[in-house]
Amino acid sequence: MTKPFNESLYNASYKAFTENGVPDEVADKASVVVASDDPNLPDFGRTLEDRNNIAEAMKHYWENQSEK
């Protein structure tokens, strides 16, 4: 069974991350996770790698918030 993928959610997530200082590659990985979330599964069906990708993106995001 393949994970769902919401392209609009990917695009919005990627834009929000990159506009807030998250490097492109990190933003891409995290946005793929967000766009593939399944609300019917525990933890949205995220794997440990998925959670790590989100954590890395959020680390960059929060590091850049003090500059604004």
Steps between C-alpha positions, in 0.01 A plus 500: 500500500641838403486805720272783393667810360343845504691718254336824617600425857853420385526831315363704793728323749808539279430870449445561873818316593726662240362849564596451865862398453474123461750373238340371180599136544376491860178679404440251220538196725275645770240612247482152349424371851230761560341437160495126565343511846206263551263633768353152541826355633674551834757780475366558148685187384838666545812288532795584722676642193193714424496635855873575478449689171229714661717561807791614282278743308353640821848545647591725206162673514534593868863605462387758244208639700721704733624699199156638418 
